[in-house]
Amino acid sequence: MKIELLNVRIYLSKNTVTVDSIGNHKNEWEPYYTCYATVSAEGGKEMTDAGMEVDDSTIDFTIRWCRQSAAITSTSYRVQFQDELYDILSVDHMNFKRKGIKLHCRKVRR
């Protein structure tokens, strides 16, 4: 893996359950890990039958392997990149060589 290609900073958030003072359970995103990544964008926008334009952008982030990044799963984590949020669709450990991890992501609809 070429270090000079890791040129953008991404922030990973973890989904946790918190309990407030009266016992209500809420899902919240708390900061988990930040690192540099290589970005490769793929998809674009899609038109629906109602004439609305839906942004289904897909993007891949490649990060270096470490113990914290090895714990990332597609169900409990998400990526923040340039003030946009991305859901992780799948995590590719790249043949389990402990060199890099590829995160396949889709932009969060708001």
Stockholm file with secondary structure:
# STOCKHOLM 1.0

chainA/1-110         MKIELLNVRIYLSKNTVTVDSIGNHKNEWEPYYTCYATVSAEGGKEMTDAGMEVDDSTIDFTIRWCRQSAAITSTSYRVQFQDELYDILSVDHMNFKRKGIKLHCRKVRR
#=GR chainA/1-110 SS CCGGGCCEEEEEEEEEEEECTTSCEEEEEEEEEEEEEEEEECCCEEECTTSCEEECCEEEEEEECCHHHHTCCTTTEEEEETTEEEEEEEEECGGGCSSEEEEEEEECCC
#=GC SS_cons         CCGGGCCEEEEEEEEEEEECTTSCEEEEEEEEEEEEEEEEECCCEEECTTSCEEECCEEEEEEECCHHHHTCCTTTEEEEETTEEEEEEEEECGGGCSSEEEEEEEECCC
//
